[in-house]
Amino acid sequence: MRVATWNVNSVKQRVPRLLPWLDERRPDVVCLQETKLANDAFMALLGEELAARGYEVALNGEVQWNGVALLSKVGLDDVVVGLPGGPGFPHQEARAVSATCGGVRVHSLYVPNGRVPDSEHYHYKLAWLATLRDVVKAGPEAVMVCGDMNIAPDDEDVFDPEAYVGQTHVTPPERAALADLQATGLHDVVRDRWPAQRVFTYWDYRAGMFHQDLGMRIDLILASAPVAERVEAAWVDRKARKGTGPSDHAPVIVDLDEAPDGDIGPVVPPPSAPKAKRGSVKLPQSPQ
């Protein structure tokens, strides 16, 4: 079973990229984030195309913002929309949908950004992650937590830790919240398989960040032990970030039980830019 997660940053804008990607990579289960469409608009746009490819669809969308989807060729049972008991801002946003696919409980998640450390939205993010931890802890045993976590787990998951001082995504409370989630028994399957490699999933559109490979690894697939033991390949499809009209995120792909493309490495294709010297690059939004 091939499972993929991708923050498409507007599914309407990404249709010319998404459908050919589905045909090329042929994932059995797809978690999409930041769809930015209400459910009826999503189905009007993509329902027929996805059905023709054999996908059932579960959605949690809202107009213009957020939005997650779960596509499956291997069953879509016991769908739960939203995060039961989760906080809102002020209402529950469209950030979570889960279902059982091929015997595995799969969560498609778009974790709140946090905006500014210690802000109201930042504390909302931490509360949201605490609720997610409790949901995952409650079971079942075979689970995959997939999506844009908006947290880089370690310094190795950003191009330069010095560039992110004072920013969200890297603060100790956020990383602790992610670690608490993983402590329920989840394995970061990409990092477990490639512990020392340079792997990013997000690059800002501005300042040539992608072409210089100045990115972050914030899109994760976390799997419980019974699922992690089945992993035969885990990689970032960097090719999907290239070309015309890409998302600012690349898909993460995990193959269970068999790897149709082989165990091809952590990133496809590998980055061509050299690693930046620490302190030499500032983020586009940072003061110059």
Secondary structure as GFF3:
##gff-version 3
##sequence-region A 1 288
A	DSSP	beta_strand	2	7	.	.	.	ID=ss1
A	DSSP	alpha_helix	11	25	.	.	.	ID=ss2
A	DSSP	beta_strand	29	33	.	.	.	ID=ss3
A	DSSP	alpha_helix	39	52	.	.	.	ID=ss4
A	DSSP	beta_strand	56	60	.	.	.	ID=ss5
A	DSSP	beta_strand	68	72	.	.	.	ID=ss6
A	DSSP	beta_strand	77	81	.	.	.	ID=ss7
A	DSSP	beta_strand	96	101	.	.	.	ID=ss8
A	DSSP	beta_strand	104	110	.	.	.	ID=ss9
A	DSSP	alpha_helix	120	137	.	.	.	ID=ss10
A	DSSP	beta_strand	143	148	.	.	.	ID=ss11
A	DSSP	three_ten_helix	155	157	.	.	.	ID=ss12
A	DSSP	three_ten_helix	161	164	.	.	.	ID=ss13
A	DSSP	alpha_helix	172	182	.	.	.	ID=ss14
A	DSSP	beta_strand	186	188	.	.	.	ID=ss15
A	DSSP	alpha_helix	189	193	.	.	.	ID=ss16
A	DSSP	three_ten_helix	206	208	.	.	.	ID=ss17
A	DSSP	beta_strand	219	224	.	.	.	ID=ss18
A	DSSP	alpha_helix	225	228	.	.	.	ID=ss19
A	DSSP	beta_strand	231	237	.	.	.	ID=ss20
A	DSSP	three_ten_helix	238	241	.	.	.	ID=ss21
A	DSSP	beta_strand	252	256	.	.	.	ID=ss22
A	DSSP	beta_strand	267	268	.	.	.	ID=ss23
###
